[in-house]
Amino acid sequence: MRVHICAVGRLRSGPEAALIDDYTKRFDRTGRALGLGPLSVTQVEDKKGGGMEAEAALLERAIPGGSLICTMDERGAVLTSPEFADQLGRWRDAGRQDVTFLIGGADGLSPDLRARADFSLSFGKMVWPHMLARAMLSEQLYRAASILAKSPYHRV
């Protein structure tokens, strides 16, 4: 199952980009034997300042056809890392070819795009900057693959 992160905003080189790159490589290595991956990150940017609706249109174009859509949203489900790993495994086992995680811009995701989602995930009630949300999501994807592989990375 291919995994995609589609996010609003350009991430410049720096510590967040290095973290995302590192966890992406780790996920790809660990996930390959599990039928997970590769992990790709797509960045979209609304240069005209059209707001949530314009960002939603850009994100929609970045979603692979037939992909399961998971929004990153403070109103979403709050899962433990093992629960997230189980959810990822269920999607894979159900035969999903692609899953796409959407991260909105400063104002979040448009209500129409949120309504299209198959699942919504939250990192808690706090709002996180998009660059940190990407880094946190890429780490949790690697952690989920590690849990499914029964590797010692995740400790209870």
DRENPA-3360 file (N, C-alpha, C; in nm, 2 decimals, always signed):
BEGIN
1 = MRVHICAV = +0.09/-0.12/+0.00/+0.00/+0.00/+0.00/+0.09/+0.12/+0.00 ~ +0.07/+0.20/-0.10/+0.15/+0.33/-0.11/+0.09/+0.43/-0.01 ~ +0.18/+0.51/+0.05/+0.14/+0.61/+0.15/+0.18/+0.74/+0.10 ~ +0.09/+0.84/+0.11/+0.12/+0.97/+0.06/+0.09/+1.07/+0.17 ~ +0.17/+1.17/+0.18/+0.14/+1.29/+0.27/+0.13/+1.41/+0.17 ~ +0.02/+1.47/+0.17/+0.00/+1.59/+0.08/-0.03/+1.71/+0.18 ~ +0.05/+1.81/+0.17/+0.05/+1.92/+0.27/+0.05/+2.05/+0.20 ~ -0.02/+2.15/+0.26/-0.01/+2.28/+0.21/+0.11/+2.35/+0.27;
9 = GRLRSGPE = +0.18/+2.42/+0.18/+0.30/+2.50/+0.22/+0.43/+2.43/+0.19 ~ +0.53/+2.51/+0.15/+0.66/+2.46/+0.12/+0.75/+2.45/+0.24 ~ +0.81/+2.33/+0.25/+0.90/+2.31/+0.37/+1.05/+2.34/+0.31 ~ +1.11/+2.44/+0.37/+1.25/+2.47/+0.33/+1.34/+2.37/+0.40 ~ +1.47/+2.37/+0.35/+1.56/+2.28/+0.41/+1.58/+2.32/+0.56 ~ +1.61/+2.23/+0.64/+1.62/+2.26/+0.78/+1.60/+2.13/+0.87 ~ +1.59/+2.15/+1.00/+1.58/+2.03/+1.08/+1.45/+1.95/+1.06 ~ +1.34/+2.02/+1.03/+1.21/+1.95/+1.00/+1.22/+1.87/+0.88;
17 = AALIDDYT = +1.28/+1.93/+0.77/+1.29/+1.85/+0.64/+1.39/+1.73/+0.66 ~ +1.49/+1.75/+0.74/+1.58/+1.64/+0.77/+1.51/+1.52/+0.84 ~ +1.43/+1.56/+0.94/+1.35/+1.46/+1.01/+1.26/+1.38/+0.92 ~ +1.19/+1.46/+0.84/+1.09/+1.39/+0.75/+1.16/+1.30/+0.65 ~ +1.28/+1.35/+0.60/+1.36/+1.26/+0.51/+1.40/+1.13/+0.58 ~ +1.45/+1.15/+0.70/+1.50/+1.03/+0.77/+1.39/+0.93/+0.80 ~ +1.28/+0.98/+0.85/+1.17/+0.89/+0.88/+1.10/+0.83/+0.76 ~ +1.11/+0.90/+0.65/+1.06/+0.85/+0.52/+1.14/+0.73/+0.48;
25 = KRFDRTGR = +1.27/+0.75/+0.48/+1.37/+0.64/+0.45/+1.35/+0.52/+0.54 ~ +1.33/+0.54/+0.67/+1.31/+0.44/+0.77/+1.18/+0.36/+0.74 ~ +1.07/+0.44/+0.71/+0.94/+0.38/+0.68/+0.96/+0.29/+0.56 ~ +1.02/+0.34/+0.45/+1.03/+0.26/+0.33/+1.11/+0.13/+0.35 ~ +1.22/+0.14/+0.43/+1.30/+0.02/+0.46/+1.22/-0.08/+0.54 ~ +1.15/-0.03/+0.64/+1.08/-0.12/+0.73/+0.95/-0.17/+0.67 ~ +0.88/-0.08/+0.60/+0.75/-0.11/+0.54/+0.75/-0.21/+0.42 ~ +0.86/-0.21/+0.35/+0.87/-0.29/+0.22/+0.83/-0.43/+0.25;
33 = ALGLGPLS = +0.88/-0.50/+0.35/+0.85/-0.64/+0.38/+0.70/-0.65/+0.43 ~ +0.64/-0.55/+0.47/+0.51/-0.55/+0.52/+0.40/-0.51/+0.42 ~ +0.44/-0.48/+0.30/+0.35/-0.44/+0.20/+0.31/-0.29/+0.22 ~ +0.39/-0.22/+0.28/+0.37/-0.07/+0.30/+0.48/+0.01/+0.23 ~ +0.43/+0.11/+0.16/+0.53/+0.20/+0.10/+0.53/+0.19/-0.05 ~ +0.60/+0.28/-0.11/+0.68/+0.38/-0.05/+0.60/+0.49/+0.00 ~ +0.66/+0.58/+0.08/+0.60/+0.70/+0.14/+0.65/+0.82/+0.05 ~ +0.55/+0.89/+0.01/+0.59/+1.02/-0.07/+0.53/+1.14/+0.00;
41 = VTQVEDKK = +0.59/+1.25/-0.02/+0.55/+1.38/+0.04/+0.53/+1.47/-0.08 ~ +0.41/+1.53/-0.09/+0.37/+1.63/-0.19/+0.34/+1.76/-0.12 ~ +0.40/+1.86/-0.17/+0.37/+2.00/-0.11/+0.30/+2.08/-0.22 ~ +0.19/+2.14/-0.17/+0.12/+2.24/-0.26/+0.12/+2.37/-0.20 ~ +0.12/+2.47/-0.29/+0.12/+2.61/-0.24/+0.03/+2.70/-0.32 ~ -0.06/+2.77/-0.25/-0.16/+2.86/-0.31/-0.09/+3.00/-0.32 ~ -0.02/+3.02/-0.43/+0.05/+3.15/-0.45/-0.04/+3.27/-0.47 ~ -0.17/+3.24/-0.50/-0.26/+3.35/-0.53/-0.34/+3.40/-0.40;
49 = GGGMEAEA = -0.32/+3.32/-0.30/-0.39/+3.36/-0.17/-0.54/+3.33/-0.17 ~ -0.58/+3.22/-0.24/-0.73/+3.19/-0.25/-0.79/+3.13/-0.12 ~ -0.71/+3.11/-0.02/-0.76/+3.05/+0.10/-0.79/+2.90/+0.10 ~ -0.87/+2.86/+0.19/-0.89/+2.71/+0.21/-0.95/+2.65/+0.08 ~ -1.04/+2.71/+0.01/-1.10/+2.65/-0.11/-0.99/+2.63/-0.22 ~ -0.91/+2.73/-0.23/-0.80/+2.72/-0.33/-0.70/+2.61/-0.29 ~ -0.67/+2.60/-0.16/-0.58/+2.50/-0.11/-0.64/+2.36/-0.13 ~ -0.77/+2.35/-0.10/-0.84/+2.22/-0.12/-0.83/+2.18/-0.27;
57 = ALLERAIP = -0.85/+2.27/-0.36/-0.84/+2.23/-0.50/-0.70/+2.18/-0.54 ~ -0.60/+2.24/-0.48/-0.46/+2.19/-0.51/-0.44/+2.06/-0.44 ~ -0.49/+2.04/-0.32/-0.47/+1.91/-0.25/-0.55/+1.80/-0.33 ~ -0.67/+1.83/-0.37/-0.75/+1.73/-0.44/-0.68/+1.68/-0.57 ~ -0.61/+1.77/-0.64/-0.53/+1.73/-0.76/-0.41/+1.64/-0.72 ~ -0.36/+1.65/-0.60/-0.25/+1.57/-0.55/-0.28/+1.43/-0.50 ~ -0.41/+1.41/-0.48/-0.45/+1.28/-0.43/-0.46/+1.18/-0.54 ~ -0.39/+1.07/-0.52/-0.40/+0.96/-0.63/-0.54/+0.91/-0.64;
65 = GGSLICTM = -0.58/+0.88/-0.76/-0.72/+0.82/-0.78/-0.74/+0.70/-0.70 ~ -0.86/+0.69/-0.64/-0.89/+0.57/-0.56/-0.83/+0.56/-0.43 ~ -0.76/+0.66/-0.39/-0.69/+0.66/-0.26/-0.79/+0.68/-0.14 ~ -0.76/+0.61/-0.03/-0.83/+0.64/+0.09/-0.78/+0.77/+0.14 ~ -0.87/+0.86/+0.18/-0.83/+0.99/+0.23/-0.84/+1.00/+0.38 ~ -0.73/+1.04/+0.44/-0.72/+1.06/+0.59/-0.68/+1.20/+0.61 ~ -0.77/+1.28/+0.67/-0.74/+1.42/+0.70/-0.67/+1.43/+0.84 ~ -0.57/+1.52/+0.85/-0.51/+1.55/+0.98/-0.59/+1.67/+1.03;
73 = DERGAVLT = -0.66/+1.65/+1.14/-0.76/+1.75/+1.19/-0.77/+1.74/+1.34 ~ -0.77/+1.85/+1.41/-0.79/+1.85/+1.55/-0.92/+1.78/+1.60 ~ -1.02/+1.77/+1.51/-1.14/+1.71/+1.55/-1.14/+1.56/+1.52 ~ -1.03/+1.51/+1.47/-1.03/+1.37/+1.43/-1.01/+1.27/+1.55 ~ -0.99/+1.15/+1.52/-0.97/+1.04/+1.62/-0.83/+1.06/+1.68 ~ -0.83/+1.05/+1.81/-0.70/+1.05/+1.88/-0.67/+0.90/+1.91 ~ -0.56/+0.85/+1.85/-0.52/+0.71/+1.86/-0.39/+0.70/+1.93 ~ -0.37/+0.58/+2.00/-0.24/+0.55/+2.04/-0.15/+0.50/+1.92;
81 = SPEFADQL = -0.03/+0.49/+1.94/+0.06/+0.45/+1.83/+0.02/+0.30/+1.79 ~ +0.00/+0.21/+1.88/-0.04/+0.08/+1.84/-0.18/+0.08/+1.77 ~ -0.27/+0.16/+1.81/-0.40/+0.17/+1.74/-0.38/+0.22/+1.60 ~ -0.29/+0.32/+1.58/-0.27/+0.38/+1.45/-0.20/+0.27/+1.36 ~ -0.11/+0.19/+1.42/-0.05/+0.08/+1.34/-0.16/-0.02/+1.30 ~ -0.25/-0.05/+1.39/-0.36/-0.15/+1.36/-0.44/-0.09/+1.24 ~ -0.47/+0.04/+1.25/-0.56/+0.10/+1.15/-0.49/+0.10/+1.01 ~ -0.36/+0.13/+1.01/-0.28/+0.12/+0.89/-0.28/-0.02/+0.83;
89 = GRWRDAGR = -0.26/-0.12/+0.92/-0.26/-0.26/+0.88/-0.40/-0.30/+0.83 ~ -0.51/-0.25/+0.89/-0.64/-0.29/+0.84/-0.66/-0.23/+0.70 ~ -0.62/-0.11/+0.67/-0.64/-0.05/+0.54/-0.56/-0.14/+0.44 ~ -0.44/-0.17/+0.47/-0.35/-0.26/+0.38/-0.42/-0.39/+0.36 ~ -0.47/-0.45/+0.47/-0.53/-0.59/+0.46/-0.66/-0.59/+0.38 ~ -0.73/-0.47/+0.38/-0.85/-0.46/+0.30/-0.83/-0.44/+0.16 ~ -0.70/-0.43/+0.12/-0.66/-0.42/-0.02/-0.65/-0.28/-0.08 ~ -0.64/-0.18/+0.01/-0.62/-0.04/-0.03/-0.49/-0.03/-0.10;
97 = QDVTFLIG = -0.48/+0.03/-0.22/-0.36/+0.05/-0.29/-0.29/+0.18/-0.24 ~ -0.36/+0.28/-0.21/-0.31/+0.41/-0.17/-0.38/+0.46/-0.05 ~ -0.31/+0.52/+0.04/-0.37/+0.60/+0.15/-0.30/+0.74/+0.15 ~ -0.38/+0.85/+0.15/-0.33/+0.98/+0.15/-0.37/+1.06/+0.27 ~ -0.27/+1.11/+0.34/-0.29/+1.19/+0.46/-0.28/+1.34/+0.42 ~ -0.38/+1.42/+0.45/-0.39/+1.56/+0.41/-0.36/+1.65/+0.53 ~ -0.27/+1.74/+0.51/-0.24/+1.84/+0.61/-0.27/+1.98/+0.55 ~ -0.36/+2.05/+0.61/-0.40/+2.18/+0.56/-0.31/+2.29/+0.59;
105 = GADGLSPD = -0.34/+2.41/+0.54/-0.26/+2.53/+0.57/-0.30/+2.60/+0.70 ~ -0.27/+2.73/+0.71/-0.29/+2.80/+0.84/-0.43/+2.80/+0.89 ~ -0.53/+2.79/+0.80/-0.67/+2.79/+0.84/-0.73/+2.65/+0.84 ~ -0.64/+2.55/+0.82/-0.69/+2.41/+0.82/-0.74/+2.37/+0.68 ~ -0.82/+2.26/+0.68/-0.88/+2.20/+0.56/-1.02/+2.26/+0.54 ~ -1.06/+2.27/+0.41/-1.19/+2.32/+0.39/-1.30/+2.22/+0.43 ~ -1.41/+2.26/+0.48/-1.52/+2.17/+0.52/-1.55/+2.07/+0.42 ~ -1.56/+2.11/+0.29/-1.59/+2.01/+0.18/-1.49/+1.90/+0.17;
113 = LRARADFS = -1.36/+1.94/+0.18/-1.25/+1.83/+0.17/-1.26/+1.74/+0.30 ~ -1.28/+1.80/+0.41/-1.30/+1.72/+0.54/-1.41/+1.62/+0.52 ~ -1.52/+1.67/+0.46/-1.64/+1.58/+0.44/-1.61/+1.46/+0.35 ~ -1.52/+1.48/+0.26/-1.48/+1.37/+0.16/-1.39/+1.26/+0.23 ~ -1.34/+1.29/+0.34/-1.24/+1.20/+0.41/-1.30/+1.07/+0.45 ~ -1.22/+0.96/+0.44/-1.26/+0.83/+0.48/-1.23/+0.82/+0.63 ~ -1.14/+0.90/+0.68/-1.09/+0.89/+0.82/-1.03/+1.02/+0.85 ~ -1.04/+1.06/+0.98/-0.97/+1.18/+1.03/-0.89/+1.15/+1.15;
121 = LSFGKMVW = -0.77/+1.20/+1.15/-0.68/+1.17/+1.26/-0.63/+1.30/+1.33 ~ -0.62/+1.29/+1.46/-0.57/+1.41/+1.53/-0.45/+1.38/+1.62 ~ -0.36/+1.48/+1.63/-0.25/+1.47/+1.72/-0.28/+1.53/+1.85 ~ -0.41/+1.54/+1.88/-0.46/+1.61/+2.01/-0.53/+1.73/+1.98 ~ -0.58/+1.80/+2.09/-0.66/+1.92/+2.08/-0.58/+2.04/+2.03 ~ -0.45/+2.03/+2.05/-0.36/+2.15/+2.01/-0.35/+2.15/+1.86 ~ -0.32/+2.27/+1.80/-0.30/+2.29/+1.66/-0.14/+2.29/+1.65 ~ -0.09/+2.22/+1.54/+0.05/+2.21/+1.52/+0.08/+2.28/+1.39;
129 = PHMLARAM = +0.20/+2.35/+1.38/+0.24/+2.40/+1.25/+0.26/+2.29/+1.15 ~ +0.23/+2.32/+1.02/+0.23/+2.22/+0.92/+0.36/+2.15/+0.91 ~ +0.48/+2.22/+0.93/+0.60/+2.15/+0.92/+0.63/+2.05/+1.03 ~ +0.58/+2.08/+1.15/+0.59/+1.99/+1.26/+0.49/+1.87/+1.25 ~ +0.37/+1.90/+1.20/+0.27/+1.80/+1.17/+0.33/+1.70/+1.07 ~ +0.39/+1.74/+0.97/+0.45/+1.65/+0.87/+0.56/+1.56/+0.94 ~ +0.65/+1.63/+1.02/+0.75/+1.55/+1.09/+0.69/+1.45/+1.18 ~ +0.59/+1.49/+1.26/+0.52/+1.40/+1.35/+0.45/+1.28/+1.28;
137 = LSEQLYRA = +0.39/+1.31/+1.17/+0.32/+1.21/+1.09/+0.42/+1.11/+1.03 ~ +0.53/+1.16/+0.98/+0.62/+1.07/+0.92/+0.68/+0.98/+1.03 ~ +0.71/+1.04/+1.15/+0.76/+0.95/+1.26/+0.66/+0.85/+1.30 ~ +0.53/+0.89/+1.31/+0.43/+0.79/+1.35/+0.40/+0.68/+1.24 ~ +0.42/+0.72/+1.11/+0.41/+0.61/+1.01/+0.53/+0.51/+1.02 ~ +0.65/+0.57/+1.05/+0.76/+0.47/+1.07/+0.74/+0.39/+1.20 ~ +0.69/+0.45/+1.30/+0.66/+0.38/+1.43/+0.55/+0.27/+1.40 ~ +0.45/+0.30/+1.33/+0.35/+0.21/+1.29/+0.41/+0.09/+1.22;
145 = ASILAKSP = +0.49/+0.11/+1.12/+0.56/+0.01/+1.05/+0.64/-0.08/+1.14 ~ +0.71/-0.01/+1.23/+0.79/-0.08/+1.33/+0.71/-0.17/+1.42 ~ +0.60/-0.12/+1.46/+0.51/-0.20/+1.55/+0.46/-0.32/+1.47 ~ +0.41/-0.30/+1.35/+0.36/-0.41/+1.26/+0.47/-0.51/+1.24 ~ +0.60/-0.47/+1.23/+0.71/-0.56/+1.21/+0.76/-0.62/+1.34 ~ +0.70/-0.58/+1.45/+0.74/-0.63/+1.58/+0.89/-0.59/+1.61 ~ +0.94/-0.48/+1.56/+1.07/-0.44/+1.59/+1.07/-0.36/+1.73 ~ +1.19/-0.35/+1.79/+1.20/-0.29/+1.92/+1.19/-0.14/+1.93;
153 = YHRV = +1.17/-0.07/+1.81/+1.16/+0.08/+1.81/+1.06/+0.13/+1.91 ~ +0.94/+0.07/+1.90/+0.83/+0.12/+1.99/+0.83/+0.04/+2.12 ~ +0.84/+0.11/+2.23/+0.84/+0.05/+2.36/+0.72/+0.09/+2.43 ~ +0.66/+0.00/+2.50/+0.53/+0.02/+2.57/+0.56/+0.08/+2.71;
% end
